[in-house]
Amino acid sequence: MGRLRVGLVCGHFDPARDGVADYTRHLARQLRAAGCESLICTAHRYARTPGEEIVGVTDRWDVRGIRRAARTIARLSLDVVHVQFAPSAFGFSRAVGLLPLLLPAATPVVATLHEYGVWTATGAGRRLRSAAWSAVERQQRADRETLALTVKADRLLVTAPEHADVVRARFADPRLGVTHVPIAPNIPVARLDGEDVPTAVRASFGLPPDARLAVFFGFLHPVKDLAGLIEAVAAVRRVVPGLRLVVAGGGESHSVNEGAADAMRRGLKDAARRHGVEQHVIFTGYLDEDDVSRLLRAADAAVFPFDAGVTAKSGSLLAALAHGVPTIATSTPGEVERPTEVEGVLRVPPRNTAALVDALLLVLSDRALATRLATAGRARAEQWTWPKIADFHARMYAQVLREADGEEGQPLRRGVVAGSGIRRGGRRGP
């Protein structure tokens, strides 16, 4: 067999504004390093993105656009089509779920669910429509969020274990073969080349070498309690007056438009003024990977205060851990009541400013705790790296092709639920 030719379908390929696009970019590059030929299949307007192998397949992701995409993809002579699914990545259109029905029958399709379980019926008749979808899902004929994608995919992957739980609950079968493939850090650790990075980063902000830095980085979003973090930093500064907060990241994304992003940034700056720390909170806007890596190398703490808790599918969390930064992150609601060490992260309850204050004071004052968090966090981040993830995918693609070619003496979809492409048995490997 020659080099595997894989098409990664990503609706909006804009890594600076979308986490799924950033994941797809990393995966495509690492697959090429692993010996696969990977093409990113996306909207036409991204086809000229420099440094990437991209094919524009459509200009829209509604039903008409998906038909056009299917025709274009069918002409690319791909061995495997791999859909990177999240509602925001396709303009909140479910039509991409029709793709397995529109491609030639012999085309193996893999799907990764980056977001799942968020769809709810709204408006008049919502209970009836939700009940109707539940009946269809129990028959394993279609899915309310992805239409035919989950039930027709030859392999179904998820980036968070809770997504697998939702799939199995919806289809009322705990034996469904859904494979959890964790993500890797989204920021590579930059080389030092002998530079005193902590001092240089502080100097770039006009800060003295002994300033303490707490860092948040990632997309700004209303579900991230950055106003609470600013309030916590103001309180901690009464004890640690040298503390500064750096908020690094763009506000505009495919889930937050430019106007909403500007309003959110103004609101955060207003919060800093209200708490008297407007001179001690630094908003950098979007930074490239090397600058984020340098910032993390300089940080005394990284803080991620998400309302719903921070899971292992957060590339920002994993990047902080990979850089050895003592990291504070919210847990899922109800999981902890006070700062608690959990797998290399100091967890705090969400929307709890007092707990954030306590956690920051602990990390900034207890060197043993900070060292312990840094060591455990780095070890956790090393469990899954992009080369490991690419190797898993390459082996999985080869396995799917062997089944499609009948090399195992079994027809394609041999372990599947009748009428669908979901496999039983909870396969853990490729």
One Martini backbone bead per residue (centre of mass of N, CA, C, O) as a GRO file, in nm:
protein
  430
    1MET     BB    1   0.096   0.035   0.022
    2GLY     BB    2   0.071   0.351   0.000
    3ARG     BB    3   0.005   0.649   0.066
    4LEU     BB    4  -0.210   0.795   0.262
    5ARG     BB    5  -0.521   0.959   0.171
    6VAL     BB    6  -0.637   1.241   0.355
    7GLY     BB    7  -0.948   1.399   0.447
    8LEU     BB    8  -0.996   1.702   0.626
    9VAL     BB    9  -1.298   1.815   0.757
   10CYS     BB   10  -1.326   2.180   0.774
   11GLY     BB   11  -1.521   2.439   0.764
   12HIS     BB   12  -1.337   2.654   0.937
   13PHE     BB   13  -1.008   2.763   0.846
   14ASP     BB   14  -0.926   2.933   1.159
   15PRO     BB   15  -0.699   2.905   1.402
   16ALA     BB   16  -0.722   3.197   1.541
   17ARG     BB   17  -1.067   3.136   1.587
   18ASP     BB   18  -1.038   2.804   1.607
   19GLY     BB   19  -0.995   2.501   1.764
   20VAL     BB   20  -1.055   2.293   1.536
   21ALA     BB   21  -0.862   2.414   1.330
   22ASP     BB   22  -0.609   2.380   1.501
   23TYR     BB   23  -0.626   2.076   1.523
   24THR     BB   24  -0.618   2.019   1.217
   25ARG     BB   25  -0.343   2.140   1.166
   26HIS     BB   26  -0.180   1.951   1.348
   27LEU     BB   27  -0.272   1.682   1.226
   28ALA     BB   28  -0.181   1.727   0.935
   29ARG     BB   29   0.121   1.763   0.994
   30GLN     BB   30   0.166   1.491   1.148
   31LEU     BB   31   0.074   1.302   0.922
   32ARG     BB   32   0.301   1.378   0.730
   33ALA     BB   33   0.527   1.283   0.928
   34ALA     BB   34   0.387   0.977   0.925
   35GLY     BB   35   0.324   0.935   0.587
   36CYS     BB   36   0.090   1.105   0.508
   37GLU     BB   37  -0.167   1.237   0.305
   38SER     BB   38  -0.288   1.565   0.377
   39LEU     BB   39  -0.612   1.721   0.347
   40ILE     BB   40  -0.782   2.025   0.364
   41CYS     BB   41  -1.136   2.048   0.382
   42THR     BB   42  -1.286   2.354   0.279
   43ALA     BB   43  -1.342   2.659   0.235
   44HIS     BB   44  -1.251   2.863  -0.020
   45ARG     BB   45  -1.137   3.114   0.155
   46TYR     BB   46  -0.891   2.905   0.274
   47ALA     BB   47  -0.712   2.793   0.025
   48ARG     BB   48  -0.461   3.024   0.074
   49THR     BB   49  -0.323   2.919   0.312
   50PRO     BB   50  -0.028   2.934   0.438
   51GLY     BB   51   0.144   2.620   0.482
   52GLU     BB   52  -0.097   2.457   0.347
   53GLU     BB   53  -0.304   2.172   0.257
   54ILE     BB   54  -0.563   2.296   0.051
   55VAL     BB   55  -0.922   2.245  -0.017
   56GLY     BB   56  -1.178   2.375  -0.185
   57VAL     BB   57  -1.535   2.255  -0.162
   58THR     BB   58  -1.690   2.520  -0.061
   59ASP     BB   59  -1.911   2.811   0.041
   60ARG     BB   60  -2.104   2.615   0.212
   61TRP     BB   61  -2.305   2.428   0.491
   62ASP     BB   62  -2.540   2.345   0.350
   63VAL     BB   63  -2.698   2.132   0.153
   64ARG     BB   64  -2.584   2.246  -0.109
   65GLY     BB   65  -2.287   2.260  -0.012
   66ILE     BB   66  -2.254   1.954   0.051
   67ARG     BB   67  -2.292   1.853  -0.234
   68ARG     BB   68  -2.048   2.000  -0.345
   69ALA     BB   69  -1.838   1.875  -0.156
   70ALA     BB   70  -1.882   1.578  -0.238
   71ARG     BB   71  -1.795   1.609  -0.532
   72THR     BB   72  -1.509   1.710  -0.474
   73ILE     BB   73  -1.409   1.481  -0.289
   74ALA     BB   74  -1.453   1.248  -0.500
   75ARG     BB   75  -1.205   1.376  -0.687
   76LEU     BB   76  -0.944   1.324  -0.473
   77SER     BB   77  -0.861   1.031  -0.406
   78LEU     BB   78  -0.945   0.915  -0.130
   79ASP     BB   79  -0.917   0.689   0.135
   80VAL     BB   80  -1.008   0.908   0.360
   81VAL     BB   81  -1.274   1.057   0.551
   82HIS     BB   82  -1.240   1.331   0.796
   83VAL     BB   83  -1.454   1.457   1.034
   84GLN     BB   84  -1.461   1.777   1.203
   85PHE     BB   85  -1.685   1.806   1.466
   86ALA     BB   86  -1.862   2.121   1.500
   87PRO     BB   87  -2.093   2.351   1.492
   88SER     BB   88  -1.902   2.606   1.456
   89ALA     BB   89  -1.734   2.485   1.206
   90PHE     BB   90  -2.042   2.492   1.035
   91GLY     BB   91  -2.232   2.731   1.114
   92PHE     BB   92  -2.456   2.558   1.265
   93SER     BB   93  -2.467   2.313   1.066
   94ARG     BB   94  -2.593   1.974   1.002
   95ALA     BB   95  -2.534   1.893   0.697
   96VAL     BB   96  -2.262   1.736   0.723
   97GLY     BB   97  -2.417   1.465   0.808
   98LEU     BB   98  -2.467   1.388   0.487
   99LEU     BB   99  -2.195   1.299   0.360
  100PRO     BB  100  -2.206   0.978   0.370
  101LEU     BB  101  -2.454   0.980   0.155
  102LEU     BB  102  -2.284   1.142  -0.089
  103LEU     BB  103  -2.074   0.952  -0.110
  104PRO     BB  104  -1.921   0.707  -0.211
  105ALA     BB  105  -1.974   0.392  -0.084
  106ALA     BB  106  -1.647   0.321  -0.056
  107THR     BB  107  -1.609   0.554   0.150
  108PRO     BB  108  -1.436   0.612   0.417
  109VAL     BB  109  -1.560   0.723   0.744
  110VAL     BB  110  -1.457   0.966   0.977
  111ALA     BB  111  -1.535   1.079   1.320
  112THR     BB  112  -1.501   1.383   1.511
  113LEU     BB  113  -1.606   1.486   1.834
  114HIS     BB  114  -1.572   1.806   1.982
  115GLU     BB  115  -1.886   1.849   1.993
  116TYR     BB  116  -2.144   1.738   2.232
  117GLY     BB  117  -2.469   1.778   2.370
  118VAL     BB  118  -2.598   2.087   2.286
  119TRP     BB  119  -2.862   2.012   2.172
  120THR     BB  120  -3.180   2.194   2.161
  121ALA     BB  121  -3.499   2.233   2.174
  122THR     BB  122  -3.706   2.494   2.036
  123GLY     BB  123  -3.995   2.615   2.088
  124ALA     BB  124  -4.252   2.502   1.945
  125GLY     BB  125  -4.260   2.159   2.006
  126ARG     BB  126  -3.996   2.060   2.156
  127ARG     BB  127  -4.084   1.800   2.299
  128LEU     BB  128  -4.172   1.645   2.049
  129ARG     BB  129  -3.902   1.664   1.894
  130SER     BB  130  -3.727   1.528   2.110
  131ALA     BB  131  -3.885   1.260   2.114
  132ALA     BB  132  -3.841   1.191   1.817
  133TRP     BB  133  -3.534   1.175   1.828
  134SER     BB  134  -3.513   0.954   2.041
  135ALA     BB  135  -3.646   0.734   1.866
  136VAL     BB  136  -3.439   0.742   1.635
  137GLU     BB  137  -3.188   0.682   1.810
  138ARG     BB  138  -3.278   0.403   1.924
  139GLN     BB  139  -3.269   0.296   1.613
  140GLN     BB  140  -3.006   0.402   1.474
  141ARG     BB  141  -3.059   0.631   1.221
  142ALA     BB  142  -3.010   0.903   1.386
  143ASP     BB  143  -2.907   1.250   1.473
  144ARG     BB  144  -2.968   1.560   1.609
  145GLU     BB  145  -2.664   1.679   1.540
  146THR     BB  146  -2.548   1.478   1.274
  147LEU     BB  147  -2.748   1.284   1.170
  148ALA     BB  148  -2.551   1.051   0.984
  149LEU     BB  149  -2.261   1.050   1.100
  150THR     BB  150  -2.258   0.860   1.352
  151VAL     BB  151  -2.408   0.608   1.197
  152LYS     BB  152  -2.191   0.600   0.931
  153ALA     BB  153  -1.936   0.571   1.060
  154ASP     BB  154  -1.646   0.369   1.079
  155ARG     BB  155  -1.545   0.588   1.287
  156LEU     BB  156  -1.571   0.699   1.636
  157LEU     BB  157  -1.465   1.003   1.775
  158VAL     BB  158  -1.339   1.160   2.080
  159THR     BB  159  -1.216   1.435   2.297
  160ALA     BB  160  -1.437   1.342   2.516
  161PRO     BB  161  -1.584   1.120   2.731
  162GLU     BB  162  -1.868   1.258   2.755
  163HIS     BB  163  -1.947   1.215   2.459
  164ALA     BB  164  -1.970   0.907   2.472
  165ASP     BB  165  -2.197   0.904   2.680
  166VAL     BB  166  -2.407   1.045   2.502
  167VAL     BB  167  -2.416   0.847   2.272
  168ARG     BB  168  -2.501   0.594   2.440
  169ALA     BB  169  -2.759   0.720   2.555
  170ARG     BB  170  -2.907   0.790   2.290
  171PHE     BB  171  -2.866   0.479   2.171
  172ALA     BB  172  -2.907   0.268   2.401
  173ASP     BB  173  -2.579   0.163   2.401
  174PRO     BB  174  -2.289   0.060   2.575
  175ARG     BB  175  -2.139  -0.094   2.312
  176LEU     BB  176  -2.048   0.132   2.163
  177GLY     BB  177  -1.789   0.234   1.934
  178VAL     BB  178  -1.614   0.470   2.119
  179THR     BB  179  -1.327   0.680   2.081
  180HIS     BB  180  -1.087   0.812   2.290
  181VAL     BB  181  -0.898   1.109   2.182
  182PRO     BB  182  -0.685   1.296   2.293
  183ILE     BB  183  -0.542   1.585   2.317
  184ALA     BB  184  -0.302   1.832   2.260
  185PRO     BB  185  -0.103   2.068   2.279
  186ASN     BB  186  -0.129   2.399   2.111
  187ILE     BB  187   0.169   2.469   2.234
  188PRO     BB  188   0.478   2.476   2.171
  189VAL     BB  189   0.792   2.445   2.298
  190ALA     BB  190   1.018   2.674   2.307
  191ARG     BB  191   1.324   2.768   2.252
  192LEU     BB  192   1.575   2.935   2.433
  193ASP     BB  193   1.883   3.005   2.362
  194GLY     BB  194   1.980   3.139   2.655
  195GLU     BB  195   1.743   3.299   2.744
  196ASP     BB  196   1.587   3.528   2.967
  197VAL     BB  197   1.261   3.506   2.959
  198PRO     BB  198   1.129   3.624   3.214
  199THR     BB  199   1.271   3.902   3.190
  200ALA     BB  200   1.194   3.973   2.896
  201VAL     BB  201   0.887   3.969   2.930
  202ARG     BB  202   0.868   4.184   3.147
  203ALA     BB  203   1.006   4.409   2.982
  204SER     BB  204   0.785   4.414   2.751
  205PHE     BB  205   0.575   4.529   2.989
  206GLY     BB  206   0.733   4.713   3.200
  207LEU     BB  207   0.864   4.514   3.413
  208PRO     BB  208   0.996   4.382   3.670
  209PRO     BB  209   1.175   4.094   3.746
  210ASP     BB  210   0.981   4.048   4.027
  211ALA     BB  211   0.731   3.998   3.894
  212ARG     BB  212   0.415   3.861   3.907
  213LEU     BB  213   0.258   3.600   3.697
  214ALA     BB  214  -0.064   3.585   3.566
  215VAL     BB  215  -0.226   3.355   3.327
  216PHE     BB  216  -0.432   3.403   3.040
  217PHE     BB  217  -0.527   3.178   2.765
  218GLY     BB  218  -0.739   3.247   2.489
  219PHE     BB  219  -1.051   3.266   2.427
  220LEU     BB  220  -1.285   3.492   2.456
  221HIS     BB  221  -1.566   3.434   2.688
  222PRO     BB  222  -1.858   3.434   2.870
  223VAL     BB  223  -1.778   3.135   3.007
  224LYS     BB  224  -1.540   3.314   3.119
  225ASP     BB  225  -1.432   3.428   3.442
  226LEU     BB  226  -1.257   3.714   3.416
  227ALA     BB  227  -1.382   3.903   3.620
  228GLY     BB  228  -1.319   3.720   3.863
  229LEU     BB  229  -1.012   3.721   3.819
  230ILE     BB  230  -0.968   4.022   3.856
  231GLU     BB  231  -1.079   4.032   4.145
  232ALA     BB  232  -0.873   3.832   4.262
  233VAL     BB  233  -0.617   3.992   4.197
  234ALA     BB  234  -0.688   4.237   4.367
  235ALA     BB  235  -0.683   4.079   4.636
  236VAL     BB  236  -0.393   3.956   4.618
  237ARG     BB  237  -0.236   4.236   4.608
  238ARG     BB  238  -0.251   4.284   4.919
  239VAL     BB  239  -0.020   4.052   4.950
  240VAL     BB  240   0.081   4.067   4.628
  241PRO     BB  241   0.184   4.355   4.478
  242GLY     BB  242   0.346   4.220   4.217
  243LEU     BB  243   0.092   4.140   4.074
  244ARG     BB  244   0.002   4.019   3.747
  245LEU     BB  245  -0.221   4.027   3.462
  246VAL     BB  246  -0.244   3.814   3.170
  247VAL     BB  247  -0.442   3.861   2.873
  248ALA     BB  248  -0.437   3.610   2.624
  249GLY     BB  249  -0.623   3.685   2.337
  250GLY     BB  250  -0.883   3.653   2.140
  251GLY     BB  251  -1.228   3.737   2.091
  252GLU     BB  252  -1.269   3.653   1.811
  253SER     BB  253  -1.500   3.413   1.673
  254HIS     BB  254  -1.733   3.169   1.573
  255SER     BB  255  -1.897   3.243   1.860
  256VAL     BB  256  -1.771   3.548   1.844
  257ASN     BB  257  -1.819   3.845   1.748
  258GLU     BB  258  -1.684   4.150   1.711
  259GLY     BB  259  -1.884   4.310   1.887
  260ALA     BB  260  -1.882   4.117   2.133
  261ALA     BB  261  -1.576   4.127   2.180
  262ASP     BB  262  -1.554   4.431   2.239
  263ALA     BB  263  -1.752   4.434   2.478
  264MET     BB  264  -1.596   4.234   2.653
  265ARG     BB  265  -1.332   4.395   2.674
  266ARG     BB  266  -1.457   4.647   2.803
  267GLY     BB  267  -1.569   4.500   3.054
  268LEU     BB  268  -1.289   4.412   3.165
  269LYS     BB  269  -1.169   4.696   3.190
  270ASP     BB  270  -1.384   4.794   3.386
  271ALA     BB  271  -1.321   4.590   3.608
  272ALA     BB  272  -1.034   4.688   3.660
  273ARG     BB  273  -1.117   4.974   3.747
  274ARG     BB  274  -1.307   4.901   3.984
  275HIS     BB  275  -1.049   4.735   4.127
  276GLY     BB  276  -0.773   4.904   4.076
  277VAL     BB  277  -0.609   4.732   3.807
  278GLU     BB  278  -0.554   4.870   3.524
  279GLN     BB  279  -0.221   4.865   3.557
  280HIS     BB  280  -0.227   4.518   3.614
  281VAL     BB  281  -0.375   4.463   3.335
  282ILE     BB  282  -0.298   4.265   3.044
  283PHE     BB  283  -0.378   4.312   2.698
  284THR     BB  284  -0.267   4.144   2.399
  285GLY     BB  285  -0.413   3.963   2.236
  286TYR     BB  286  -0.305   3.815   1.976
  287LEU     BB  287  -0.078   3.534   1.968
  288ASP     BB  288   0.173   3.363   1.888
  289GLU     BB  289   0.321   3.073   1.972
  290ASP     BB  290   0.596   3.184   2.073
  291ASP     BB  291   0.475   3.401   2.265
  292VAL     BB  292   0.317   3.208   2.441
  293SER     BB  293   0.555   3.038   2.533
  294ARG     BB  294   0.709   3.266   2.670
  295LEU     BB  295   0.487   3.340   2.870
  296LEU     BB  296   0.477   3.063   3.013
  297ARG     BB  297   0.775   3.065   3.106
  298ALA     BB  298   0.714   3.335   3.291
  299ALA     BB  299   0.506   3.210   3.466
  300ASP     BB  300   0.358   3.148   3.789
  301ALA     BB  301   0.060   3.130   3.659
  302ALA     BB  302  -0.229   2.952   3.551
  303VAL     BB  303  -0.569   3.056   3.445
  304PHE     BB  304  -0.902   2.870   3.430
  305PRO     BB  305  -1.239   3.020   3.449
  306PHE     BB  306  -1.476   2.808   3.390
  307ASP     BB  307  -1.806   2.750   3.433
  308ALA     BB  308  -1.796   2.421   3.346
  309GLY     BB  309  -1.514   2.371   3.331
  310VAL     BB  310  -1.198   2.207   3.282
  311THR     BB  311  -1.085   2.008   3.034
  312ALA     BB  312  -0.879   1.790   2.839
  313LYS     BB  313  -0.987   1.964   2.570
  314SER     BB  314  -0.784   2.187   2.655
  315GLY     BB  315  -0.520   2.327   2.501
  316SER     BB  316  -0.439   2.542   2.710
  317LEU     BB  317  -0.403   2.364   2.952
  318LEU     BB  318  -0.190   2.172   2.824
  319ALA     BB  319   0.018   2.392   2.763
  320ALA     BB  320   0.073   2.474   3.052
  321LEU     BB  321   0.167   2.195   3.146
  322ALA     BB  322   0.401   2.159   2.935
  323HIS     BB  323   0.549   2.428   3.067
  324GLY     BB  324   0.534   2.408   3.389
  325VAL     BB  325   0.273   2.548   3.498
  326PRO     BB  326   0.108   2.646   3.749
  327THR     BB  327  -0.236   2.527   3.770
  328ILE     BB  328  -0.557   2.686   3.743
  329ALA     BB  329  -0.888   2.526   3.764
  330THR     BB  330  -1.193   2.452   3.697
  331SER     BB  331  -1.447   2.263   3.783
  332THR     BB  332  -1.702   2.093   3.795
  333PRO     BB  333  -1.988   2.128   3.924
  334GLY     BB  334  -1.950   1.993   4.258
  335GLU     BB  335  -1.656   1.863   4.288
  336VAL     BB  336  -1.552   2.121   4.447
  337GLU     BB  337  -1.498   2.361   4.733
  338ARG     BB  338  -1.181   2.373   4.711
  339PRO     BB  339  -0.867   2.372   4.678
  340THR     BB  340  -0.756   2.100   4.453
  341GLU     BB  341  -0.563   1.836   4.377
  342VAL     BB  342  -0.572   1.730   4.017
  343GLU     BB  343  -0.373   1.607   3.802
  344GLY     BB  344  -0.181   1.882   3.812
  345VAL     BB  345  -0.432   2.051   3.931
  346LEU     BB  346  -0.582   2.337   4.066
  347ARG     BB  347  -0.893   2.312   4.190
  348VAL     BB  348  -1.198   2.502   4.139
  349PRO     BB  349  -1.478   2.651   4.177
  350PRO     BB  350  -1.707   2.797   4.004
  351ARG     BB  351  -1.781   3.117   4.059
  352ASN     BB  352  -1.523   3.159   4.288
  353THR     BB  353  -1.336   3.403   4.408
  354ALA     BB  354  -1.227   3.301   4.679
  355ALA     BB  355  -1.092   3.045   4.560
  356LEU     BB  356  -0.901   3.195   4.371
  357VAL     BB  357  -0.749   3.343   4.588
  358ASP     BB  358  -0.644   3.095   4.740
  359ALA     BB  359  -0.495   2.965   4.500
  360LEU     BB  360  -0.299   3.194   4.438
  361LEU     BB  361  -0.166   3.206   4.718
  362LEU     BB  362  -0.058   2.921   4.716
  363VAL     BB  363   0.120   2.929   4.459
  364LEU     BB  364   0.287   3.198   4.546
  365SER     BB  365   0.383   3.071   4.850
  366ASP     BB  366   0.414   2.754   4.759
  367ARG     BB  367   0.677   2.590   4.630
  368ALA     BB  368   0.602   2.294   4.656
  369LEU     BB  369   0.336   2.310   4.507
  370ALA     BB  370   0.437   2.432   4.242
  371THR     BB  371   0.631   2.199   4.177
  372ARG     BB  372   0.423   1.970   4.180
  373LEU     BB  373   0.242   2.080   3.956
  374ALA     BB  374   0.454   2.101   3.733
  375THR     BB  375   0.534   1.800   3.724
  376ALA     BB  376   0.252   1.670   3.688
  377GLY     BB  377   0.164   1.834   3.441
  378ARG     BB  378   0.386   1.748   3.245
  379ALA     BB  379   0.324   1.444   3.257
  380ARG     BB  380   0.038   1.465   3.148
  381ALA     BB  381   0.104   1.604   2.869
  382GLU     BB  382   0.291   1.349   2.771
  383GLN     BB  383   0.078   1.126   2.708
  384TRP     BB  384  -0.017   1.334   2.472
  385THR     BB  385   0.093   1.372   2.146
  386TRP     BB  386   0.103   1.446   1.822
  387PRO     BB  387   0.259   1.193   1.726
  388LYS     BB  388   0.070   0.993   1.871
  389ILE     BB  389  -0.192   1.078   1.732
  390ALA     BB  390  -0.099   1.029   1.441
  391ASP     BB  391  -0.036   0.729   1.474
  392PHE     BB  392  -0.316   0.641   1.546
  393HIS     BB  393  -0.453   0.739   1.286
  394ALA     BB  394  -0.288   0.579   1.079
  395ARG     BB  395  -0.370   0.298   1.189
  396MET     BB  396  -0.676   0.340   1.163
  397TYR     BB  397  -0.691   0.387   0.861
  398ALA     BB  398  -0.566   0.115   0.778
  399GLN     BB  399  -0.787  -0.057   0.908
  400VAL     BB  400  -1.025   0.052   0.745
  401LEU     BB  401  -0.909  -0.035   0.469
  402ARG     BB  402  -0.891  -0.338   0.520
  403GLU     BB  403  -1.193  -0.372   0.557
  404ALA     BB  404  -1.277  -0.256   0.281
  405ASP     BB  405  -1.091  -0.481   0.124
  406GLY     BB  406  -1.119  -0.767   0.285
  407GLU     BB  407  -0.853  -0.873   0.447
  408GLU     BB  408  -1.036  -1.009   0.695
  409GLY     BB  409  -1.292  -1.161   0.566
  410GLN     BB  410  -1.479  -0.904   0.597
  411PRO     BB  411  -1.714  -0.694   0.590
  412LEU     BB  412  -1.809  -0.401   0.596
  413ARG     BB  413  -1.945  -0.347   0.902
  414ARG     BB  414  -1.935  -0.615   1.085
  415GLY     BB  415  -1.996  -0.468   1.390
  416VAL     BB  416  -2.272  -0.349   1.335
  417VAL     BB  417  -2.543  -0.190   1.352
  418ALA     BB  418  -2.828  -0.209   1.224
  419GLY     BB  419  -2.824   0.050   0.984
  420SER     BB  420  -2.529   0.123   1.080
  421GLY     BB  421  -2.184   0.252   1.175
  422ILE     BB  422  -2.190   0.154   1.464
  423ARG     BB  423  -1.990   0.001   1.692
  424ARG     BB  424  -1.935  -0.257   1.877
  425GLY     BB  425  -1.731  -0.298   2.192
  426GLY     BB  426  -1.540  -0.058   2.255
  427ARG     BB  427  -1.304   0.023   2.088
  428ARG     BB  428  -0.964   0.131   2.160
  429GLY     BB  429  -0.842   0.108   1.897
  430PRO     BB  430  -0.812   0.108   1.551
   0.00000   0.00000   0.00000
